Amino acid sequence: MEPPSPALVDLLAELRLASPRDWRLAARPCRRLAYDLPTFDNVWIDALLRLRRLTPFQASELRDGQGERLRVGDFVLLDRLGGNGTDSSTNLAKSIGGGSAVALKILKPSPARIPSLAKQLCEVIETSRQLRASSVIAPHDLIVEADRIILVSHFAAGRDARSQLMRGGALPAGSVIEIARQLFAGLGEAHRLGLVHGDIRLEAIRVSKQRNASLVDLGIRSCIAPMLSIHSERSPEWYEGTAPERIGTSAPATAATDVYALGSALWHLHAGRPPFPRGDRLAVLAAHRSKPLPCVRNYAADVPKEFAEVLQEMTAADPAARPKNLAELERRCHVKSHRRTDRARTHGRKNETAFPWVSAAAVLFALSGAALYFADRDAVATVLEMRVGQSTSSDGAISSNETKLSRSFSAIPPPDSHGVVNLAHAGPFAAADIAVRGPLVLRGTPARPAVILVDDQPLHLWADDVTLEHVILVTSEGEAIAAPSALALIEAQNLTIRSCRFESSHGLYSLRTARPAAVAWRPIDRADPTGGHITLSDCVARRVQDVVFFAEAPRRVRISNVLSVRTQSLLAFRSPGRAPVDVELSKVTARDAGTVIKAGSQDGEIQIDVNGTDSVLELKNGALFSKVGATQCAFTWRGSGVVTTSEVKMTADSTAVKEASTAGALQQRTEAEGVAAGQVTFAGSASGPDSACAARVTGVPRRADRPPGIDLSRLPPARAAHAAD
């Protein structure tokens, strides 16, 4: 039997996770696990796991070859408690030398911000030492490293409140009131000391088996992100307790916003569901901004009337109307809770039993998504209004724009009363964050398209309908910044792009990790039956990842007279769609491209129907379609006059479907007609001007007199053509 590798033995010895005696004890289960196979390190790791010398989390990290990540300062990680995003993670740990378990929150701010953030957190730690209540937990130590900050806190045993709900549903009224009493006492003391939590959610409330409640991470979020960011990639649960005054403004977290968030969380614990259950973060925010929380007794009849009134006061829309003395609320929590009876469970539901078919129809209506659309149509307008307010106050946008403007870039002017932004000169302009209720048009001049330079933040447009005309978006030539995810991030119901250019300086051999997409799109309201229409005409995209990336599947896409040079795909679909996606391609030229359409990366089903005409496709592997992940795909290609430079394949070999379709799943099918391989001669190299991409096609019979591919006369002028003017 082979022994464990010296590297594994040394690492576990340094972390005090396995002694020589432990290795001897592990030999027997290791032999049973391996049977007659070689005893690799993974077998030894499984044996130590069976002996409970390692936790499942530690074993997983070791199997992945990431054992060094278990060491954080003088601590060894035991388990992950929550969060594993790009900016922070929380872990259960203990000192390598032994001792009780602690919670480590690892923050990953930008290196330039580490000194100032560390100073703020030190002030929180010093102030929190005066806390006497055990129901609020703030960090008590801080470790600063070159690229991260580690906060050390007491570990609160038990599960977080969301896990409690998922395991057992709504909590009894008496239990919630006792949790509230404890949290009122602790949070009230923190507020008197001038400390604000800033991130009260169910995940921040931990409850032990003895019903001892703790509010963890006191003061951390207020230092990390003092202003609310509604455009970050977070689930709707993050925003369930957002106070109305923070939405669409630069208002920081305050004691009043803490009270609102805690009231929303307690409402959730009583009812077993959030006050505004929505599948979209924007709809959640819009509801909190525009609607009062309903009475909790409508959903949990055993809640005492007195405590229901407490929750109504805590979640008042006006911050001045919320309770300021949490000690008084603690006293009011001593009201007697009543047991839920069968009569209470039917309170307010007589109509449901009298007309059961009405209830069934309502359920089907809600599941169809139509209920969300009609209920939140006004709320979507509210979202646009609050986004308009935040577009001028977003901390990320301001810092980015200030940096750009300091380099003599022009600021994009604000929209006029009709939502039109006229870029009267060629710029360059600094990419900005612009939001408008209603339609938004960003327009340059045909003869001198406006140049917008993109650094680490994209041009972010948010409106009901967005139109881009006569604009050139290019990445900065600087090397100190990371590549943005897209040159233009569009959040709108419908999108039209005419006579625009998208160019990235992130070449194939760039030191940057990835090239951006030209355009990334997602709808504001995915249930809107009138949305999801995308049009791209007379445009050029060079050296970008994807010409258009769809975070949500649209309904219809029209691409006309578009030149794509050295892109990985023309269209990329991340999420499955509820209905087939209708794609029309006409007069498209793709040079040195990866594929035409890429789909997948999430489980689900997607159907894409393409009608392609009069196009020239130079594809690296000859594949029209590329599938990623476990998405079930149906892909059809119809049309005429599409010429490829090599033998036509529907799917790339590396992404071809190999699994048999499961019962009930969308059938995996790919079929094409109207595509033929021919002899294509381009006027010049792909790195040359647009005119070098004019194609001469032979060897393929054609019905039309005009050559396939782009119409050069309709393309916008290149940046070099007017930069010197």
N, C-alpha and C positions, 0 to 999 in steps of 0.2 A: 504494500500500500504506500503510495507516494505521500510524503509529508507536505504540509502547507508551505507556500513559498516564504522565504525569509522576509520579503517585503511586507506580507500580510501579518506575519508573526510580530515583526518590529512595530508596525503601526498599531496593532491592538494592544501591545504591551505599553506603548507610549500613552495611549488613551485609557489605560487601566481597564480594558474590556475583556481581556483573556490572559490568564496566567499560565505558566507551564502546566500546572495541575489541570486547568480547564482543557488544555489541548489533549492531555492524556485521557480525560473523561470523554472527550469528543471522538476519540479514535473508534470506539465501538459503534456508536450510531453512524459515524462516517462510513465504516465498513459495510453496515447494512444498507445505507443509502446508495453506495456505489455499486454494490454487488460485485460483478466481475469487470466493471468499467474503471478507468483511471480515476483516482481521487483528486480532481482538480480543486482549486481554491473554492469554487462555488459550492462544492460538496462539503468542504470543511465549514464554510459559512452556514450552510443549512444545518449542520450538526450542532454548531454553537447556538443557533436559533432554537433548536429543539431543547437544548439544555438551559434556555432562557438567559444565556450570557449576552445575547444580542437582542435588541428589539427588532420587530419587522422593518421599521424604517431604517435602522442601521444596516441590517442585512441587505436591504434593497440598494442602498448607496454603495455598499462594498461590492455587490454583484455588478453594478454599473461602472466599477472602476473609479468611483468618486469618494473613496474613503477619506481623503484629506479634507473634504467638506464637512466631515463630522467634527472637526476641531475648529472652534471659534474662540479665539483668545485662550483663556485658561479653562474653557468649558468644552464638554463633549455633548453633541446633540443626541437626544433620545427619540424625539418624534416631532412631526410637523403639526402645529396647532392650527394654522390658518394662513392663507395668503402665500402665494408663490409668484407674485407678479414681478414686473421689472423694477419696482421701486421699493418693495419691502416684503418681508416674510417673517412669520412668528413661529418659534420652535420651543419645545420643551427640552431642557438641558440640565446638566448638573456639573459641578466642578470636577475637573479631572482628578483632583485629590480627594474627592468624596464630599458629602454634604447633601443638603436637601435640594429638591428640584426647584428650578427657576424658569421663568419665561424669558426668552431672548427675542427681541424684535430687531431684525437686521434691516437697516435703512440703506438705500443705495442712491443718494442724491448725486447731482453733478459734482465733480471735484471742486469746482470753484465755490460751491455753496456750503461745503462741509464745515468750514470754520464758523460762519455765522449761524448755521443751524445748530451746531454743537453748543454754541454759547446760549442760544435760546433754550435748548433742552436742559442745560445745566441750571438755568434759572428756575425751570419747572421742578427739577429734582430738589433744589434747595428749598423752595417754597413748600413742596409736598411733604417735607420732613416734619412739618408742623401738624399734619393730619393725624387725628386720633381715631377716626372712624375706620373700621376694617372693611367696610363695604365699597370703598373706592381704592383702586390700586394704581399708583403712579410708579414710574421707574425710579429705582433707588441708586443706580450706578450707570455709568456711561463709558464706553470704550470707543476711541476714535482711531480708525485705521486709514490707510492711504486712500481707499476707494469706498469706504462704508463707515457707518456708525452703528454700534451695537448697544442697545438699551437693555438693562437687566432689571427685571421686576419679580416680585413675589408671584409664585404660581398659585392661581386660584383653582382648587380642585373642583371637579364636576364637569358638566357639559355646558356649552353655550346654549342660550335660550332657543335659538333656531333648531338646534339638534333636538332639544326637548320637545318642541312642537312636532318635528318630523317623526319622532318615535311614538308620541302618545297623544297628539292633537292638542286642542285647547286645554289650558290648565284650569283647575277649579278656581272659582272666584276667591276663595279664602287664601289659596296659595299665591295668587297674583298680588293680592293686597298686602300680604306679608313681604313679598319681594319688593313691592313699591315702598313700604315703610322703611325697609333697610336702605334702599337706594336714595330715598328722600333725605335720610339722615346724613349719608356720606356725601352726596352731591351738594347738599346745602352747605356743609362745612367747607367743601372745596370752593364753592362760589364766594363764601365769605372771605376766603384767603386770596381771591382774585384769580383762581384757576378755572379754566373753561375746558370741557372735554372736547367738544367739536366733532365727535364722530360716534354718537350714541346710536347703536344699531343692536339687533338681537345678538349678533356675534360678539358684541362687547359686554354682554351680560352673561355671567356664568353663575350657575345654580348647582349647589352640591346636593347630595342625597338627603342631607339634613335640612334642605331648603334655605341654606345660607347663600345669600345673593351677593355678588361682587360686580362692580363696574370697572373693567380693566382699561388700560391704555389712557389714563387720564392725562390730558394736556398735550399728547403727542401730535395728533392730527392738526391741532391749532397752530403748531409750529411748522409742520411739514407743508401744509397747504391751507393758509389762512382764508383763502377765497374759494368758493365752490366752483368746480370745473365740471360743466355738464357735457363736455364733448369728449371726455375720456372713455376708454373702452371698459365700462363696468356694467354689471348686470343691474336690472331694475331694483333688486333688493338693497343696493347701496343707497338709494334715494328715498326709501320708504318713510323716513322721518325728517325730511328736509323742510325746514321752516319756510313759509312763503316769502319772507323778506330777504332770503338769501338767493332766491331763484331769479336769475337775470340781472343781478346786481353784483357789485364788488364787496357787499357787506360781509364782514368776517363773522365767525362763530361768536356767540355771546351766551351769557347765562340764560337769556330768554330763548335762544334757539336750542339750548340744551333741554330746557323744560319742554318745548314742543316735541323734540325728538324722543324724550323719555315717555311723554304721554302717548305718542304714536306706538312706541314699542309695547307699552302696557296694554293699550287697546288691542294690539295684535295678539298678545298672550291670552287675553280674555276670549277673543273671537276665534282664534285659531287661523286667522287669515289677516292680511294687511288691510288697512282702511280703504285703499284704492288698489285692488288687484289688477295689475296691467302687465302685459307681456313686453312692454317697451318702456325704457327708462324715461323717454320724453313724455309719454302719456302719464307716467307716475308724477313727474315734476309738474306737468300742466294741471293735474288734478289737485295737487297740494296748493298750487298757486290760485286756483279759481274756485275751489269748492271747500266748504267746511266738512270736517270729519263727521260722519253720521253717528248717532247715539249708539254706544256699544251695546245697550240693552236690546236693540233690535236683532242682535246676533248672538248674544249670551244673556238670556233672561235672568240668570242667577246673580248677575252683578248687582250689588245694592245700589239704589238710586243715588245715595249720597256719593258713592265712589264714581259712578257714571258722571255726575256733575263735576267732580274733580278732574276727570279726563277731559271734559268739554272745556273747562277753564284752561287747562294746560295746553290745549291745542287750538286756542283762539287765534284767529288770523292776525289780530292786532297784538304785537309784542307787548304793548303797555297793558293789555287786559289779562295777560298771563300772571299766575302767582309769582310773587317775588320772594316769599318766605316759605322755603320748603319745609322748615320746621313745623309750620302751621299745617301743611299737607300731611306731614307725618302724624300729627295728632288726629287729623281727620280720618286716617287710615284705620283707626281702632273701631270703626263702625262694624256692626255685626254682619257677617256674610251669611247668606241664606243658601241652603242646599237646593240644588236643581231638582225639580220634580217633573213628572210627566206633563203636568199642566203647564209648567213654565216652558218646557221644550216646545209646546205647541203654541205658545204665546205669539200672537200676531201672524199666524199662518192658517187661519180658517179658510181663506179664499183658495189656498193651495189644495186642500182636501176636497173642497166643493167642486173645483174645476181642475182635475188632474191633467186633462189634456192641455190646458193652458201652461202648466208647469213644464210639461214635456216639450212643448213648442218653444218655450223660453230657453230651455237648456240647449236645444238644437240651434236656436238663433245665436246664443252666446258662443257655442262651440264653433259655429261657422265663421266667426270673426266679424260678422256684420254688426253685432251689438257694440263691440269696441269701437268700430268706425263711427256709428251714429252717435254713441254716447260721448265720444271724445272729439267730435268734429270741431266744436267750439274750443275745446282744450288745445287742439293743434294750433289754432290761431293764437291762443295764449302763449304757447311755446314760442311761436315766432316773435311775439311781442317781447317776451323776456330775453330771447336770443338777441334781439336788436339792442337791448340795453347792455347785454354782456359783451357784444362785439367790440365795444369801445372800452371795456374795462377788464377783459380777460388778462390775467397776469402773464400767461404764456405769450399771447399776441403782443402785449405791450413791450415786454422785454425783447422779443424778436424784432419788432418794428423799430424800437429805439436803437438797437444795434445797427440795423440796416440804414436808418436815416442818418446815423452818425457817419456813414460812409457815402453820403451825398446821394442817396437814392431818394426819389420823390415818393411822397405819400399818395396812396390812391384816394381820390376825393370821395366824399360821402355821396350816397345816392340822392337824386332829386326827389321831388314829391311823387313821381311816377315810378320810382324804383330803378332809375336809369343812372349808370355811372359812365360818364363820357371821359375817356382818356384822350385829351386833346393833342398830346405830343407823344413822341416815341419812348419817353422815359430815359433810363429804366426806373420802374416803380418797385417798391418793396411789397412782397406778398403780405396780405392782411386777412383779417377775419371780418367778413361782412354779412350782416343778417338784415332781412327786409320781410315785412309781412306783405304777402302778395307776390307779384312777379319781380324778378331782379334781372337786369340786363347790364353786363359789363362789356363796353364797346370801345374799340380803338378806331383808327381811321384806315380805310382800305389801302391807301398808298403807303402809309407809314404805320404798320401795326405797332401797338404799344407793347413794350418789353417789360415783363414782370419777372424779377429775379427771386428765386426760391432758395433759401438756405436750409435750415433744419426744420422749418415749419412751412407747410404748404399754403397755397392760396385756399382759404376756407370760405365757401359761399353757402348760405343757408336761406332758403326762401321757398314759397309754394312752387314756383317754376323758375328755372335759371337758364339764361341765355348768355353764351360767350361768343363774341364776334371780333375778328381782327385783332387778336391778342397773341403774343408769343410768350410762352412760359419756358424759362430755362433755369437750370441749377447754377448756383454760384461756382466759381472756379476755386474757392478756398479749400484747403485740405484739413482745416481744424474742426470741421463740423461733420456730423453724421448725416447720412443720406436720409431725406424725408421719405415717408411711405408712398407719397404721391405728389406730383406737382400741383394738382388741383384736387381738393377734397370737396365734393358737392353733396349736400344734404337737401334734397328737393323731391317733389313728387314727379316732376318731369324735367328733362334736360335737353337743351339744344346747343350744339357747338358748330359754328360756321367760320371758315377761313381762319383757322388758328394753327399755331405750330407749338409742338412740345418737344423739347430737346434736353437731354441729360448729359452732363459732362462725366458721368460715372461709366467709363468705358469698361470693356471686358477685363482689362488688367488693372482696374482702379484699386487703390488700397481700401476703399470703402467697401462695406460688406455686401451691399446689394444696390441694384439700380431701382429707382422709384417707378411706380406706374405713372402714366401720363395723367389719367383721370381716375379717381376712385369715387364711386357713387353709391349712395344708399337713400332710401325714401325716408321722409319724416313719419309718414303713417303707412305702414305696409298693407293695411286693410282698405285703403282708398281705392275703389274700383276705377277711378279716372286717372290714376297715376301709373308710373312705371313705363313711360314712353321716352326713349332715348334716341336722339338724332345727331349724327356726326357727319358733316359734309365739308368737302374742300379743305381737308386738313392734312398736316404732316406730323408724324411722330418718329423721332430718331433716338436710338439707344435708350429706350425705356423698357421696363420689365413687361408691362402690359399696356396696350393703348387705352383700354377701358377695363377697370376692375370693378366688379359688381359685388358689394358686400351682401346685398339681397337680390334675388333674381327679379329682373324687370319683366314687363309683359311683352314689350315690342322694342326691337333695336333696328335702326336703319343706318347703314354705313354707306356713304356715297362719295366717290372720288377722294379716296384717302390713300396716302403714301405712308407705308410702315417700313422702317429701315432698322434692322438689327434689334428687333424686339423679340421677346420670348413668346408672346401671343398677341393676337389682335383683340380678343375678348376673353376675359377670365371671370368665371362664376364661382364664388365661394360657397354660397348657401343654396340648398335645394329650393325649388319653387313649387307653389301650389298648383300652377297651371303651366302648360307648355310655353316656352319662350320662343317668340317668332322673330327670326333674324333675317334681315335683307341686306345682302352685300352686292354693291354695284360699282364698277370702275375702281376696283381696289388693286393696288400693287404692293406686294409684300416682298422685301428683299432681305436675304440672309436672316430669315425669321425662324422661330422655333416651330410654331404651330398656329393654326387659325383660331381655334377655340380650346380653352382649357377649363375644366370643370372639376369640382370636388373639394376635398379637404374636410368635409363634414359628412357624417352619416345622413342619408336621406335619398330622395329620388329627384331627378331632374330630367326634363325632356326638352331638347333643343331642336327646332326645325329651321333649317337654313335654306334660303333661296338665293343662290349666287349667280351673278351674271357678269360677263365682260371683265374678268379680272385676271391678273397674272400673279402667281404665287411661287416664290422661290423659297421652299421650305427645306431646312437642314436635313430632316429625316423623312420628308415627303408626307408627313401625317397631317391630316386636316384637323384632327381632334386628339386631345390629350386628357386622360382621366387621372385624377389624383385622389388618393384615399379610398374610402369604402362607399362612395356615392354610387347608387344605381343609376345608370344613364341610358337614355334612348336618344339617339342622334341621327338625324336624317339630313341629307343634302340634295336639293333639287335645283334646277336652273339650266343655264346653257352658257357656253362661251367662256368657261373658266379654264385657264391653261396653267399647268404646273411644269416646273423645270425638270422634274424627275417622276419616276413611277408613283402613281397615286396610291396612298394608303389611308385608310380611314383613321386608324389609331396607331400611335407610336408603339414599337415593340415593348418598351419598358413599361408602358401603361396599359397594354392590351388587357382586356377582361379575361381572366383565367378561371374565376369562380363561377359555378353554376348558379343561376338565379334562384333565390329561395322562394318558397311558396308565398304567394300574395305580393311579392315584390315586383317592382317595375321591371319588365323584361329588358335585359341588356341587348340592344340592337344598334347596329350601325349600317347605314346604307347610303349610297351616293349615286347620282346621275348628273350628267351635264358637266363633268370634269374630265379633262384629258391631258395626258403628258405630250408636250411638244418641244420643238427647238426654239428656245428663247434667247435672243441676243440683246443685251442692254447697251445703251449708248456709252456707258462708262462704269467706273467702280462704284460700289455702294457708299464709299466715303466721299464721293464727289457731290456736286450740287444736285438739285432735284432733276434737272434735265438729263443727268446721267442715268436716271431710272426709267427713261423712255424705253419701251420694249418693242422689239420686232419679232413677230411670231411666225414660224413656218412649220410645216408638217402637220398642221391641224386644220381640217376643213372648218370654215366659218361662214355664217349666214350674213353677218353684219359687215358693212364696208369699213366702219371705224375700227382701228386696232384696239385690242383689249387693254385694260390697265388705266392708269390715271390720265386725266386731261390736264396737261401742264398749265394751260392758259388760265385755269380756274384756281390754281393753288396760290396761297398767300406768298408775298415776297419773303425771302430769307432775311434773317437779322443782319447778315453782313451786307446786304444790298442797301440798307439805309442807315447803318450804324455810323458811318462816317459823315453823314449829312449834317 
